[in-house]
Amino acid sequence: QVLLVESGGGSVQTGGSLRLACAASGVTYRSYCMGWFRQAPGKEREGVATINSDGRTNYADSVKGRFTISLDIPENSLYLQMNSLKPEDTAMYYCALEAGWRAFVGCFPGRPLESWGQGTLVTVSS
C-alpha cells in the first residue's frame, strides 16, 4: 500500500519561496507518475506539476517558470520548489502517485492520480 506524507507548507509573503516535500513508501513499481496538485477554498482541485520515474516533467501554465518539480528515486521523495509565490498560489497542496505503464506515459497535471497524501497548506499574503 502506497503511503504519501507531505511537509514544507507554511505562510509567506508575495514573492517568497517555499519547498514542499513528499515522502513515499510502498512504491514497488519501476514505472510511475508522481505529481503535485492543489485545491484553493471554494475551487476545484487542479494539477500543478507532474514527473514520471524517467524524470519527464510537465507543469500547469500558471506555475511555469516559477515552480520546479523534482524526484529523488533512491530516497523515494518528491519535491516542489516554489519561487515568486503569488496570493493565488494559496491552497492545500497534495502529493499524488500512480504506478504502472499507463500513468508513466500519461503523466500530466490534467490527469488525477490514484494515491494521495493528506496535504500541506500554503498561504501567500500580499
Disulfide bonds with the S-S distance in Angstrom:
Cys22-Cys95 2.08
Cys33-Cys107 2.02
